[in-house]
Amino acid sequence: MGTIVENLQRVKQRMEAAALRVGRAPEEISLVAVTKTVPIPRIREAIDAGITLFGENRVQEAREKVALLGRSRIRWHLIGHLQRNKVKYVFDLFDLIHSVDSLALAQEINKQGSKRNQVMPIFLQVNVAGEATKFGVSPEEALPLLKEMARLPYVAVRGLMTIPPLAEDAEASRPYFRELRLLRDEIAKVGIEGISLAELSMGMSNDYEVAIEEGATFVRIGSALFGPRST
Ligand SMILES: *Cc1c(COP(=O)(O)O)cnc(C)c1O
């Protein structure tokens, strides 16, 4: 593991190379630097290195970090499971939620948004592999759910997100990434008024290049930037 500057440079080079391999423009793809368990001084280093978009998976941890680092020079995305009783905090913390996994949760976000007259952009999390241990809706549920979510004025659907089964080999993730993209294409063809499915949030430290080859527009990268997590 090098310094954050070196790690960032390497990750960005690989992102760009993956995009160019499949004829995509590298600018289409955003890097979310995942800072769960990463201490504040390391995040400050990342900000100094030029990173402007961070991802946290827990609301409580994000509250502490956003209180210290703010939201003016940098943006924060929620990438982990959101409990309904924490929704009241999300508008003060996050610019986008990657991990909406039920209609009830979207309705609660809508309710909080209406109180503030603020719209929250979200991705629907899809459990492509059907793993019992993972959050996310089944591919079959996605279309009817998105139709319901399209009716919520303070929730703006922007895309889909997935987390494939843990695997050593990045190629093992490819079928799941591809399935998310095909699901997106299928739903986009039906066309749901009031939503966009332009974004695909997929790919982490071990498989982001494959995810980009399969159409990712957001990759969520932690350990390849900050080193292995201790917890
Ligand atoms: C932790 C986490 C990541 C980043 O994982 P790395 O393997 O460290 O890159 C990405 N997405 C989600 C949802 C996570 O919880």
The ligand as an SDF file (V2000), in Angstrom:
LIG
                    3D

 15 15  0  0  0  0  0  0  0  0999 V2000
  -17.1680   -1.1790    2.3760 C   0  0  0  0  0  0  0  0  0  0  0  0
  -17.9790   -0.9800    1.1650 C   0  0  0  0  0  0  0  0  0  0  0  0
  -17.3770   -0.6960   -0.0710 C   0  0  0  0  0  0  0  0  0  0  0  0
  -15.8720   -0.5900   -0.2770 C   0  0  0  0  0  0  0  0  0  0  0  0
  -15.2410   -1.8180   -0.0900 O   0  0  0  0  0  0  0  0  0  0  0  0
  -13.7040   -2.0290   -0.4980 P   0  0  0  0  0  0  0  0  0  0  0  0
  -13.6260   -3.4830   -0.8010 O   0  0  0  0  0  0  0  0  0  0  0  0
  -12.8910   -1.6390    0.6750 O   0  0  0  0  0  0  0  0  0  0  0  0
  -13.4210   -1.1890   -1.6760 O   0  0  0  0  0  0  0  0  0  0  0  0
  -18.2020   -0.4970   -1.1630 C   0  0  0  0  0  0  0  0  0  0  0  0
  -19.5370   -0.5780   -1.0600 N   0  0  0  0  0  0  0  0  0  0  0  0
  -20.1580   -0.8410    0.1040 C   0  0  0  0  0  0  0  0  0  0  0  0
  -21.6310   -0.9180    0.1340 C   0  0  0  0  0  0  0  0  0  0  0  0
  -19.4000   -1.0610    1.2510 C   0  0  0  0  0  0  0  0  0  0  0  0
  -20.0130   -1.3240    2.3990 O   0  0  0  0  0  0  0  0  0  0  0  0
  1  2  1  0
  2  3  1  0
  2 14  2  0
  3  4  1  0
  3 10  2  0
  4  5  1  0
  5  6  1  0
  6  7  2  0
  6  8  1  0
  6  9  1  0
 10 11  1  0
 11 12  2  0
 12 13  1  0
 12 14  1  0
 14 15  1  0
M  END
$$$$
